[in-house]
Amino acid sequence: MIDIDIDYARATRRLYYFTLAIGICGLPVASWRMHWRGAAGWLLGVALSLVNLWLWQRVATRLSITGAAKKGPGIASLVIRALAVLAAAYVIVNTLKVNGTALVCGLLASTLGVIAEIVFELAAPLAGRRK
């Protein structure tokens, strides 16, 4: 029988590694296909994707520590922070004229990292790496 005990700290760390690896591997492709504007859009998207992954990890950690939500910033400050990030990304995209398609593709890097982590967790017991 397969033991399904997951080390969540290691899995979370691997999420960041997978997302970063996807970002690094996609950079030459974006640069080759869409030149420097595509590479800049890709890098911006991957950076925002990593920040988003970190924010979701923070939310999950806060919810899991005590079972009750800890006192933190209210919903208004979270909305203002999200709008500020969107406004900054909009200004960067329009000022530098980076490729919007590459930006959106870069934003999906953490999603691909999650899929890679799921595949890793499913394949590791089959490869005999776990007890």
N, C-alpha and C positions, 0 to 999 in steps of 0.2 A: 504494500500500500504506500502511496505517495504522501509524504508529510507536507502540509500546505502552510507551514509557518513562514511568514514573510518578515524579513527585517526591513521595516519601513524607513529607517534612517538611511540604510544603504540603497534602497530602491529610490528614494528621493534624490540622493546624491547622483545616482546613475541617470535620473531624469535630466539633471543639469548637464551631465557629460554627454548624453545622447543629443540633447538640443544643441549644445555647443559644437559637437562633431558634425551635425547636420548643417549648421551655419557655416562651418569652415569648409565642408565639402561642397556646399552650394555656391560659395563665393566665386570660385573660378568659372563655374558654369554661367552664373549671372554676369560676370565680367566678360566672358567670351560672347555670350548671346546678346547682351544689352549694353555693353561697354561700361564706362565708369558710372553712368547714371543708374544703370541696372544694379551694379555692384553696391552703390551707395544705398539704393532702395532696399536691397536684400539685407545689408548690414543693419539698417535702421529697423527693418521688420524683425530681424532676429533679436536685436537688442530689446525691442518692445516686447517680444515674445518671452524672453528671459525674465524681464521685469514682471510681466503678467504671471508667469509661473511662480516667481518668488512671492508675489502678493497672494496668490491662491494658497501657497504653502503656509503663509503667515495666518491666513484666515482659518485653515484647517487646524493648525497648531493651537490657535487661541480657543477654538471650539473643543478640542480634544483634551486640553489640560484639566479643566475642572468640570466639564459637562455643562456648565453654564457660561454664557458669553461674558467675557471680561469687559470691564469698562474701557472703552476706547473711543476713537473718533466717531461722532454721530454720522448719520446717513447724509446729512447736508455736506459735511466736510469730505466724505467719500465721493459724492457727486461732483463737488467743486474740483477735487483732485483729478478725477477722471476727465472732466472737461478741460482742465489745464493741460493734461497730457495730450488729449486730442488736438487742442489748439496749437500746442508746440509742434506736434507731428505735422499738422496742416501747414504751419509756417515753414518748417524745414523742407517739406515736399515742394511747396511753391517757390521758396527762395532758391533752393539748389536745383530745382527742376529734375528731381530724381524720378525714376520710373515707378509709377503707382502699382503696376502689376507685380513688379519685383518686391515692393513693400508688402503687399498682401500675401505673396508667397512666403516671404520671410516671417510674417506673423504666424504662419502655420507650422513653423519649425518645432515649437513645443508640442503641438499635436502629434507630429511625426515622432517626437521623442517619447511621448506617452505610448504610442503604438509600439515603438521599438522596445520599451521597457516591458510591456505586456508580453510581447513575443519572447523576450529574454526570460521572464519569469515562468512562462509556459515551457520553454525549451530547456531550461537549466536542470529540472529534475530528470528529464529524458536523457540528458547528456551525462548524468551521473555526478554532477557538480554538487548536488545537495545530498544530505543524509536522509 
